[in-house]
C-alpha cells in the first residue's frame, strides 16, 4: 500500500492523556502511526507523528477532526503532507559533538549555529544541559552534529572556535566515538 | 543519542582530570639496516626512521584534535642496538646513538628508545661494547634512551651485568654532572623487560616484534583519583572492595580511549597496531599524580604504612579494567611510582615518608620499580649494583617486570634537591645506608640461578 503520509505535530502543556487523545483520533480514522517521537521541555509537551493516510480520507478532513478533539484540551496541532521529493539528502559525514559552556546571554545559539549552517553542518540533536545548579556561568549547550567529509575541516574548526571566543564560550568539538568508547561496552 | 551525563563526564575527565593519551610510540625494526660499515649502517637507520616516522607527530595531533584528547608524547622505539650493531665497537656505537638522536630530532619526537642490550644470561661482544658506550652516548645526545635487561625469571640474575651497570650509572652521572646526572634518567636496568613497552626510558622494539608497530601508553592517575573522590563524596560508606570497582571502571574508560586513538593513528599511518599499555603514569603537574590516589584512599601520604596494600589494590584494579577494555594489552601495564616525575611522591620523599626500603617493598606489587630515584652522589658503584640486585630479585622471583632508574646526583647529599626539568621533574635525594656494606657480595659476580617454578610460597 503506497498511501500518502502526513506529519502531525502537537504542542501543549504536558499532562497524562495527550498521546492517547492524538492516537485515538488517528486510529478512528484508520491512520496507521508509522513513526513517533515526543519530548518534554520544562513543562511543555511536543510530539511528532508520521502516519499513513487512507485513500478515502483527505488531509483537511483529518486536520478538522484533530482540531476538534485536541483544541479543547489546549493542544496546538499542525499537519503537513510528507513529500518524498525535495528532501534534504545528507552527504557523507562524520558525527561530532559540540559543547559550549559559558554565561547565558542573548544570541549564543544563533551565533554558534550560524557557523554550522554556513559550512553545511547538520544538527541532529540539540539540547541545553545546566550544570552547577544556580551558577549561571555553567550554562551548557550540547549539539550533536554531522560534519560533511567534503568541507574544509580545519576552516570549520577555526571558524567555530573563533565564534565561541567572540561569544565568551568555552567550546569543545569531539568525534562522537570518543563518548561511546568511554561509556559504552 | 548520547546522554548528558556521558557527554558532561567526558568533558570533566578532559578538562580537569588530565585525561590524555600519554604516548604513541612507533616501533621501528632496524634488522634490515645491518651493515658492515658504521656510516652505511647509520645512513640506513636514519633513512628508515625518517621514512616511517615523518608523519607520526602530525597524524597524532590530527587524531588527538578529532577526538579532543591530546596525544601528549610521540616517541620511537627501535630494535636493540646491541643486537643490530653487534659488530661495532664503543666509538661506533656512540656514533649510532648520535644518529638516533638526529633522526628523532628530524621527525620531532622527544625520545627514542632502544640503545639497549639483553644480557640476562650472558654477554655478546656487541652487548659489552654497547654497555660501555652508554655513558658517552647519553651525555652526547638529548633524546636517546638506554636500557639493559640483566635478569629474567627463566635466566636468573646476571650479577656481572648488575655490577657493570653500577659502574655505568656512576660514569653516566659524572658525564652529565652539569645537569645533576640527567643521563641516568634516560637509563633503565630491567628484569623481565617486555618487548613492547611504549613508555620511556624502557621502550625498545623486541626481536619478536614486527617490522613496524604502533604501541600506545595511556595514563590517567588524575582521572582515577577524581573518580575515587567523587565516589567517596557521594557515598562515604564505600569500602575498599567498592572503591576497587570504581578504579576498575575508570581504567576501562581510560584504556578504551587509548585503544580508539592508537588504532586510528595506526590506520592512518598504515602501520599495524600493537598493544595498549594501561599504566598510571604521572607527570610533575598538579592533579596528575599517582601519589594523590593514596591520599584519596585515606593515607596521609604515599610511603605511610598501608601503602603497599593500596598499591597492590590499585595496580590490580587498573589491570582488570584495562584488560576488559582491550584485548591487546602489553608493555608494563600497572601503576608507576617515579619519584621525581610525580609532585606528590617527590613531596613524600622530601617529608621523609618515603624511604628507599619502602619504595622497594612497593615495587613488589606494582609495574615498574625504583623509578627516578635520586641518590647521594657519593653512592658507590657496588652499592648501586646491590640496590639493583635487590630490585631484580623481586622481579625474577615474582615473574614480573622490575626496573631500576637510579640517579646518583654528583656532588649532592641526601635531603638536597636534584633538578632534571620538564617531564623528568625534580626530586629530593633519598638517603642510602652508608659505607661498604655490600661490596664483597657484589664482587662475587656470576649468575644467580633461575628460580624453581613450583613450590610457590
Contacts between the chains, C-beta under 8 A, distances in Angstrom:
chain1	res1	chain2	res2	distance
A	97	B	2	6.7
A	97	B	7	6.1
A	99	B	7	6.3
A	99	B	8	8.0
A	99	B	11	6.1
A	101	B	11	7.9
A	125	B	1	5.7
A	127	B	4	7.4
A	129	B	4	4.3
A	129	B	7	7.6
A	129	B	8	6.5
A	131	B	8	6.1
A	140	B	8	6.9
A	142	B	2	8.0
A	142	B	4	6.7
A	142	B	7	5.5
A	144	B	1	7.2
A	144	B	2	6.8
A	157	B	65	7.6
A	172	B	11	6.3
A	172	B	14	7.5
A	172	B	68	5.5
A	173	B	68	6.7
A	174	B	10	7.7
A	174	B	66	7.6
A	174	B	67	5.6
A	174	B	68	3.5
A	174	B	69	7.7
A	175	B	66	5.0
A	175	B	67	5.1
A	175	B	68	7.7
A	176	B	2	7.1
A	177	B	67	7.2
A	177	B	260	6.2
A	178	B	10	6.8
A	178	B	67	4.4
A	178	B	68	6.7
A	178	B	69	6.4
A	178	B	257	6.6
A	178	B	260	6.7
A	179	B	2	5.2
A	179	B	6	5.2
A	179	B	7	6.1
A	179	B	10	5.5
A	180	B	2	7.8
A	181	B	253	7.9
A	181	B	256	4.1
A	181	B	257	5.8
A	181	B	259	7.7
A	181	B	260	4.5
A	182	B	6	7.4
A	182	B	9	7.9
A	182	B	10	5.4
A	182	B	13	7.4
A	182	B	253	4.6
A	182	B	256	6.0
A	182	B	257	6.2
A	183	B	6	4.4
A	183	B	9	7.6
A	183	B	10	7.4
A	183	B	253	7.3
